[in-house]
Amino acid sequence: MISEFRSRFRLRHLRLGLVGVSLVVLVVLEGLNAPHPAMAAATMVSGVVCLAALAVPERRFLPCAIGSAAVSCALTFTEAQLSERPPNTPGMVELIALLLLITRAVRRCPPLRAVGLAMGPALAAVVLPLRIEVWDDHLKNLIAVIAVCAVPFMVLVGLCLRLYDTLREREREAIRQSQRLEHARELHDFVAHHVTAIVAQTKAARFTAAAGHTQSPEDLDRMLAQIERAGSQALGSMRAMVSSLRDHTGAATTRPTGDPAGLNGLRGLRGLCDLTQEFSEVGPSAELILAPEVADRPLPPGITTTVHRVVQESLTNVRKHATGAGRIEVRIGVRPGDPERLEVSVVDDGQGGASPAAERSAEGSGYGLIGLAERVEKANGRITAGPRDDGGWHVLAVLPLAKVAPDTASARVTQDEATQDDATPDDATPDDATPDKKAPAEVTLGKAAPNVASSG
């Protein structure tokens, strides 16, 4: 990529060099039209100075523009006093360069400086035809055209280019801001989720030790393994995000660890089962109720990802703020009375939602709900979050359900079922579950599974 950039850079400079040489040749040819060698040399120097003022960097443009206008005016007024002057051309290349200096000044300089800076080249361009030998009505018409048409037109071009630069810079800034917000949401959704799990497990170990309870080596090993897994997932998420930031060509295929929109995106809303199971292993029991009409319905990747983010952030906030929560209900289904809307509801029975400290924490100290609201609004949905009257916290998101072609839907469901068949042993039964773990989340998926329950 660097070599390609260098080759383009060299090709651009080569083109600019060829254009510059061509213009200098034209200036020399116009200078040869002068009757005296000294006048010819002065005309060439004035034309080259005006061309050079167009090519200088921004930091040197002000003195170079003023100097080139002064040189041009001085040469014009000097030749106007002579009896012998060029018979044909006063220096058309120099005239074009002066007009372009007006455009550049209006485009690049601040308003007040642009007005003062453009007056010099404008005056030099208007009086430039006085270098011609014959002063007649044609000369007066030429001066009038330059003053009335050419100079205002170049000012208008400069204003248009200035407006274009402003709009383009605003667009670039909006894109950069959107990218920053997207990266901030991704980092918060994944890294904060895993780090919160680590903190919760560490606090549980310290609380158990402070209470005087002796933990068996198996319990310690299980807890440390969970901490190690959460830390590895957080590092994987950070590594994937850094990779996407460093290499823009891989941003489309690089997803943070555990992202449901990545390799497991074909599972759709079924991937929420893993999320709630993982949460239940180290926290209160989470019950997932997935309505049959949306379990196997193909959804746009953006909607699927948004649903996962809503559930993930809600469970993370439960782990952080819901003191004494014993049960979390995650319910996903079609909104009653509106079949084209998907409703995502996460409810807990903890005490954090009713406490003023928790309300302040949710409203003022974190960016989770802010980023979640931005993500839901981007999907043309809406989200509300707040304490319940009987205690606990309720997060409700309503998202649009886009229609997908039947062929795409059947292909997606077939691929999903094939993936599940490959991942599930033929002899697997509900009795194969490990007895010492908590009951996994209940899910309505429309087909039998060890952790499946009906919502109807």
C-alpha positions in Angstrom: 0.0 0.0 0.0 2.9 2.4 0.8 4.5 1.6 -2.6 1.2 2.3 -4.4 0.9 5.6 -2.5 4.4 6.6 -3.5 3.8 5.7 -7.1 0.6 7.8 -7.2 2.4 10.6 -5.5 5.2 10.6 -8.0 2.8 10.4 -10.9 0.9 13.4 -9.6 4.0 15.4 -9.2 5.1 14.4 -12.7 1.9 15.6 -14.2 2.1 18.9 -12.3 5.7 19.3 -13.5 4.7 18.8 -17.1 1.9 21.4 -16.7 4.3 23.8 -15.1 6.9 23.4 -17.8 4.3 24.0 -20.5 3.1 27.2 -18.9 6.6 28.5 -18.5 7.2 27.8 -22.2 4.1 29.9 -23.0 5.3 32.7 -20.8 8.6 32.7 -22.6 6.9 32.8 -26.0 4.8 35.7 -24.9 7.9 37.5 -23.6 9.6 37.1 -26.9 6.8 39.3 -28.4 8.2 42.4 -26.6 10.2 44.8 -28.7 13.2 45.0 -26.4 15.2 42.2 -24.6 14.9 43.9 -21.3 11.1 44.2 -21.6 11.0 40.6 -22.8 13.0 39.4 -19.7 10.8 41.5 -17.4 7.6 40.0 -18.9 9.0 36.5 -18.5 9.9 37.1 -14.8 6.5 38.7 -14.0 4.7 35.7 -15.6 6.8 33.1 -13.8 6.4 34.9 -10.5 2.6 34.8 -10.8 2.7 31.1 -11.8 4.9 30.4 -8.8 2.5 32.1 -6.4 -0.2 29.6 -7.5 2.0 26.6 -6.6 3.4 27.7 -3.2 2.2 26.1 0.1 -0.6 27.7 2.1 1.8 29.1 4.7 3.7 31.1 2.0 0.7 32.1 -0.1 0.0 35.5 1.5 3.4 37.1 0.8 3.8 35.4 -2.6 0.3 36.6 -3.8 1.0 40.1 -2.6 4.5 40.1 -4.2 3.3 38.7 -7.5 0.5 41.3 -7.8 3.0 44.1 -6.9 5.5 42.9 -9.6 2.8 42.6 -12.2 1.4 46.1 -11.4 4.9 47.6 -11.4 5.7 46.1 -14.8 2.3 47.3 -16.3 2.7 50.9 -15.1 6.3 50.9 -16.3 5.5 49.7 -19.8 2.6 52.1 -20.0 5.1 55.0 -19.8 7.1 53.6 -22.8 6.5 54.4 -26.4 7.2 50.9 -27.6 5.1 48.1 -26.2 4.2 44.6 -27.2 2.0 44.7 -30.3 -0.1 41.6 -29.7 -0.4 40.2 -26.2 0.1 41.7 -22.8 0.7 38.3 -21.2 -2.4 36.1 -21.2 -0.8 33.3 -19.1 0.0 35.9 -16.5 -3.6 37.2 -16.6 -5.0 33.8 -16.1 -2.6 33.2 -13.2 -3.7 36.5 -11.5 -7.4 35.5 -11.9 -6.6 32.1 -10.3 -4.9 33.9 -7.4 -8.2 35.6 -6.7 -10.0 32.3 -6.6 -7.4 30.7 -4.3 -7.5 33.7 -1.9 -11.3 33.5 -1.7 -11.3 29.8 -1.3 -8.5 29.3 1.3 -8.2 32.5 3.3 -10.4 33.8 6.1 -13.1 36.3 4.9 -11.4 39.6 5.8 -8.0 38.5 4.7 -9.5 37.1 1.5 -11.0 40.5 0.6 -7.7 42.3 1.1 -5.7 39.6 -0.6 -7.9 39.4 -3.7 -7.8 43.1 -4.4 -4.1 43.0 -5.4 -4.4 40.3 -8.1 -7.7 41.9 -9.2 -6.1 45.3 -9.8 -3.1 43.7 -11.5 -5.5 41.7 -13.8 -7.6 44.8 -14.7 -4.7 47.0 -15.7 -2.7 44.3 -17.4 -4.0 45.1 -20.9 -2.3 48.5 -20.7 0.9 46.8 -21.8 -0.5 46.6 -25.4 0.9 49.1 -27.8 -2.4 50.4 -29.3 -4.9 51.9 -26.8 -8.3 52.0 -28.6 -11.9 51.0 -28.0 -11.0 47.3 -28.1 -8.6 47.8 -25.2 -11.2 49.6 -23.2 -13.7 46.8 -23.9 -11.1 44.2 -22.8 -10.5 46.1 -19.5 -14.2 46.3 -18.9 -14.8 42.6 -19.5 -12.0 41.7 -17.1 -13.3 44.1 -14.4 -17.0 43.4 -14.8 -17.0 39.7 -15.8 -13.8 37.9 -15.2 -12.9 39.1 -11.7 -16.5 38.6 -10.3 -16.7 35.2 -11.9 -13.4 34.1 -10.3 -14.7 35.4 -6.9 -17.9 33.4 -7.4 -15.8 30.3 -8.3 -13.8 30.8 -5.1 -16.9 31.1 -3.0 -18.4 27.9 -4.6 -15.2 26.0 -3.9 -15.1 27.4 -0.3 -18.6 26.1 0.3 -17.8 22.7 -1.3 -14.7 22.4 1.0 -16.8 23.3 4.1 -19.5 20.7 3.2 -16.9 18.1 2.5 -15.1 18.8 5.8 -18.4 18.5 7.7 -19.2 15.3 5.9 -15.8 13.9 6.8 -16.2 15.0 10.4 -19.6 13.4 10.6 -18.2 10.1 9.2 -15.3 10.2 11.7 -17.8 10.9 14.6 -20.0 8.0 13.5 -16.9 5.7 13.4 -15.8 6.9 16.8 -19.3 6.2 18.2 -19.5 2.8 16.6 -16.1 1.8 17.9 -17.1 3.1 21.4 -20.3 1.1 21.3 -18.4 -2.1 20.2 -15.8 -1.7 22.9 -18.4 -1.1 25.6 -20.7 -3.9 24.5 -18.0 -6.6 24.5 -15.2 -5.5 26.7 -17.4 -4.1 29.5 -19.6 -7.2 29.3 -16.6 -9.6 29.9 -14.8 -7.3 32.4 -18.1 -7.0 34.4 -18.2 -10.8 34.6 -14.6 -10.9 35.9 -15.4 -8.3 38.6 -18.6 -10.1 39.7 -16.8 -13.4 40.0 -13.9 -11.9 41.9 -16.3 -10.1 44.3 -18.1 -13.4 44.9 -14.8 -15.1 45.7 -13.8 -12.4 48.1 -17.3 -12.4 49.8 -17.1 -16.1 50.3 -13.7 -15.9 51.8 -14.7 -13.0 54.1 -17.7 -15.0 55.3 -15.4 -17.8 56.4 -16.6 -20.4 54.0 -14.0 -22.8 52.7 -14.1 -23.3 49.0 -13.2 -26.7 47.6 -10.4 -27.0 45.0 -13.1 -27.8 42.4 -15.0 -24.7 43.1 -11.9 -22.6 43.0 -10.8 -24.2 39.7 -14.2 -23.6 38.2 -14.3 -20.0 39.2 -10.8 -19.3 38.0 -11.6 -21.0 34.7 -14.6 -18.7 34.2 -12.5 -15.7 35.0 -9.8 -16.9 32.6 -12.4 -17.4 29.8 -14.0 -13.9 30.4 -10.5 -12.4 30.3 -9.6 -14.2 27.1 -12.8 -13.1 25.5 -12.1 -9.5 26.5 -8.6 -9.6 25.1 -10.0 -11.2 21.9 -12.5 -8.4 21.5 -9.8 -5.7 22.0 -7.5 -7.5 19.6 -10.2 -7.7 16.9 -11.1 -4.0 17.4 -7.4 -2.9 17.2 -7.1 -5.0 14.0 -10.1 -3.3 12.4 -8.7 0.1 13.3 -5.2 -0.6 12.0 -6.3 -2.3 8.8 -9.3 -0.8 7.1 -9.4 -3.6 4.5 -10.2 -6.2 7.1 -12.8 -4.1 9.0 -15.7 -5.8 7.3 -14.6 -9.3 8.2 -13.1 -8.7 11.6 -15.6 -8.9 14.5 -15.0 -8.8 18.2 -15.0 -12.2 20.0 -18.5 -13.4 20.7 -20.1 -11.1 18.2 -23.4 -12.7 17.1 -23.2 -10.9 13.8 -19.9 -12.6 12.9 -19.5 -16.3 12.2 -22.5 -17.2 14.3 -24.7 -14.6 12.6 -26.6 -17.3 10.7 -28.1 -18.5 14.0 -30.1 -15.3 14.2 -31.9 -14.9 17.6 -31.0 -18.5 18.6 -27.6 -17.2 19.7 -29.2 -15.5 22.6 -29.5 -18.9 24.3 -25.7 -19.0 24.7 -25.6 -15.5 26.0 -28.2 -16.1 28.7 -26.7 -19.5 29.6 -23.3 -17.8 30.1 -24.9 -15.2 32.3 -26.7 -17.8 34.4 -23.5 -19.7 35.1 -22.0 -16.8 37.1 -25.1 -14.8 38.1 -28.8 -15.0 38.8 -30.9 -17.3 36.6 -31.8 -15.7 33.2 -34.9 -17.1 31.4 -35.1 -16.5 27.7 -38.6 -16.6 26.2 -38.4 -16.5 22.4 -41.7 -16.4 20.6 -42.1 -19.2 17.9 -43.1 -16.6 15.2 -39.6 -15.0 15.4 -37.5 -17.9 16.4 -36.9 -19.1 12.8 -37.8 -15.9 11.1 -34.9 -14.5 9.1 -34.0 -11.0 10.2 -31.7 -8.4 8.7 -28.2 -8.6 10.3 -28.5 -5.1 11.7 -31.7 -6.0 13.6 -30.3 -9.2 14.8 -27.2 -7.5 16.1 -29.2 -4.8 17.8 -31.3 -7.4 19.6 -28.2 -9.1 20.9 -26.7 -5.8 22.0 -29.9 -4.9 23.9 -30.0 -8.2 25.7 -26.2 -8.1 26.4 -26.2 -4.6 27.8 -29.3 -5.2 29.9 -27.7 -8.3 31.4 -24.5 -6.5 32.0 -26.4 -3.7 33.8 -28.2 -6.3 35.9 -24.8 -7.8 37.0 -23.5 -4.3 37.8 -26.5 -2.6 39.5 -29.3 -5.0 40.3 -28.6 -5.8 43.9 -30.2 -9.0 45.1 -31.6 -10.0 41.7 -32.8 -13.6 41.7 -34.5 -13.9 38.3 -34.2 -12.1 34.9 -36.7 -12.6 32.2 -35.7 -11.9 28.6 -38.7 -12.0 26.3 -38.6 -11.5 22.5 -41.6 -11.6 20.3 -43.8 -9.7 17.9 -45.3 -6.5 19.5 -49.0 -7.0 20.3 -51.2 -5.2 17.8 -48.3 -4.5 15.5 -47.0 -7.6 13.5 -44.3 -5.6 11.8 -42.6 -4.7 15.1 -40.2 -6.8 17.2 -40.4 -6.3 21.0 -37.4 -7.0 23.2 -38.1 -6.9 26.9 -35.6 -7.5 29.8 -36.9 -7.5 33.3 -35.2 -8.2 36.6 -36.4 -8.3 40.2 -33.4 -6.7 41.8 -33.3 -3.7 44.1 -30.9 -1.6 42.1 -33.7 -0.1 39.9 -35.5 1.4 42.9 -32.5 2.9 44.6 -31.5 6.5 43.9 -27.9 5.5 43.6 -28.7 3.0 40.9 -30.7 5.6 39.0 -27.9 8.1 39.1 -25.5 5.4 38.0 -27.6 4.5 35.0 -28.3 8.0 34.0 -25.0 9.8 34.6 -22.0 7.7 35.0 -22.0 5.2 32.1 -22.3 5.2 28.3 -24.1 1.8 28.0 -27.6 3.1 27.8 -26.5 6.1 25.6 -24.8 3.8 23.1 -27.7 1.4 23.2 -30.2 4.2 22.5 -28.0 5.3 19.6 -27.8 1.8 18.2 -31.6 1.3 18.4 -32.4 4.7 16.9 -30.0 3.8 14.0 -32.2 0.8 13.4 -35.3 3.0 13.3 -36.5 1.7 16.6 -37.0 3.1 20.1 -36.0 2.0 23.6 -37.1 2.8 27.1 -35.5 1.9 30.4 -36.5 2.6 34.0 -37.5 1.1 37.4 -40.6 -0.9 37.9 -43.3 -0.1 40.4 -42.9 -3.4 42.2 -39.1 -3.3 42.2 -36.5 -4.1 39.6 -35.6 -2.6 36.3 -37.3 -2.9 32.9 -35.6 -2.4 29.5 -38.0 -2.4 26.5 -36.8 -2.0 22.9 -39.1 -1.9 19.8 -37.5 -2.6 16.4 -38.9 -2.9 12.9 -39.3 -6.3 11.3 -38.2 -6.2 7.6 -39.7 -8.7 5.2 -37.3 -11.2 3.6 -37.9 -13.2 0.5 -39.2 -16.8 1.2 -36.2 -18.4 -0.7 -33.8 -16.5 1.5 -35.7 -17.5 4.6 -35.8 -21.2 3.8 -32.2 -21.3 2.9 -31.2 -19.6 6.2 -33.4 -21.9 8.3 -32.0 -24.9 6.5 -28.4 -23.8 7.1 -29.2 -23.1 10.7 -30.7 -26.5 11.4 -27.8 -28.2 9.6 -25.4 -26.2 11.9 -27.3 -27.4 15.0 -27.4 -31.0 13.8 -23.7 -31.0 13.3 -23.0 -29.4 16.7 -25.4 -31.7 18.6 -24.6 -35.4 19.2 -27.2 -37.9 18.0 -27.5 -39.4 21.5 -27.8 -36.1 23.4 -30.7 -36.0 25.8 -31.7 -33.6 28.5 -30.2 -36.0 31.1 -26.7 -35.3 29.7 -26.6 -31.9 31.3 -24.2 -31.4 34.1 -26.2 -31.8 37.4 -24.1 -29.3 39.4 -24.8 -26.4 37.2 -27.8 -24.1 37.3 -30.7 -24.7 35.1 -30.0 -23.1 31.7 -32.2 -20.3 30.3 -35.6 -21.4 28.9 -36.0 -20.7 25.2 -38.9 -21.1 22.8 -37.4 -22.1 19.5 -40.2 -24.1 18.0 -38.3 -27.5 18.2 -37.3 -29.7 21.0 -34.0 -28.9 22.8 -32.6 -29.5 26.3 -33.3 -25.9 27.3 -36.5 -25.3 25.4 -39.8 -24.2 26.8 -43.0 -22.9 25.2 -44.0 -19.4 25.6 -47.6 -20.1 24.5 
